[in-house]
Amino acid sequence: MKILVINCGSSSLKYQLLDMDGEKLLAKGLCERIGIDGHLQHKPQNGKPVFDENIDLPTHTEAIAAVLDKLTSPEYGVVESMSEIGAVGHRVVHGGEKFAASVLIDDEVLAAIEECNPLAPLHNPANITGIQACAAVMGDVPQVAVFDTAFHQSMPGKAYMYAIPYEYYSDLKVRRYGFHGTSHRYVSARAAELLGKPIEELKLISCHMGNGSSICAIDGGKSVDTSMGFTPIAGLPMGTRCGDIDVSVLEYLCQNTGKTVSEITNILNKKSGVLGISGVSSDFRDLGKAASEGNERASLALDMFHYAVAKTIGAYAAAMNGVDGIIFTAGIGENGPDTRAAICGYLGYLGVEICPKCNQKRGEDIVISTAGSKVAVMVIPTNEELVIARDTKALVEK
Ligand code: ADP
């Protein structure tokens, strides 16, 4: 079965077409500036040329139509016709408390996803638009929703509740949800394979470190705590997000800058994190370079990030009463040996010891701890699209 995986944003749409016989990537690409003007980059994996041009994309429906046109075209295509695509899997950001697993989409499910819109007002409406656009262009091909939040629905109340009046939870659904669930689920399952042990017997800590970063405590294959919260701003300082701060800062900043709550919230989301501290960049490659050239604020930003990750790992080792494996994944986790070494430098008390040579390897599932390390430390490239395609296949074939 061939499965189209869609990750739809408000003005963008990322896609991959996978052949699930052998889990092979057939093509991938990206539509950008949808509703503004439009650009499509399409990369077939069969040796045909890349298409990378501005094209008119007034809505997501035209974007899906353009993607299907390229996937089936003689010049850029990887399949003969649309009928070869057996199902579509969508990344959906927020499934609230309604969805603890992926689900086949019907009208009732779509309505339930829509009910979660207030919890992710920037993301969920865009995800729904993608689902509707596929239905408009592809007819009744089965569609599946895979939620960023679903994996974390196994967290116990003591981990997901905020200590605020209970009605804010019961009436307004304010609680920790957590995100990056698809990634944490994938890398923890791979870690168990890599370690040759059943996941049910493992206590794992997964560090997804990209533009957005989150850490997850996974006990016996289930998420028991995670660092992002009601929204993705919580937890670690990130590229541009502040991570955990004292909530009183919000009112104080409003009073002292004359800015509104939304303006300050926007600053905390888009101009904070390592960008805000360093004044240099949100990109860890730029920060590393600036720090090596003596930029103290860049060094401080990196130190703050390493310290926050190490503190969270310590907290989750305590929460699970131990840890067997620590996983690094996503842009920084997969490509930042210095970051991994700096974080592991805090973890000697857990018996963590990494092998400097293994830590320099790239692009593969590897154990980077020494044979004597009490905790296995692993680098596992994430693959959220593959999880979405697998879940889609499983639900469609059920
Ligand atoms: P997103 O959350 O957007 O999916 P990614 O997982 O792609 O983000 O991660 C982006 C981050 O990964 C950026 O901060 C970037 O600097 C970092 N990164 C990418 N390549 C490297 C590298 N070679 N060394 C260090 N950091 C890297």
Boltz pocket constraint, residues with backbone or C-beta under 6 A from the ligand:
constraints:
  - pocket:
      binder: B
      contacts: [[A, 209], [A, 210], [A, 211], [A, 212], [A, 239], [A, 282], [A, 283], [A, 284], [A, 285], [A, 286], [A, 330], [A, 331], [A, 332], [A, 335], [A, 336]]
      max_distance: 6.0
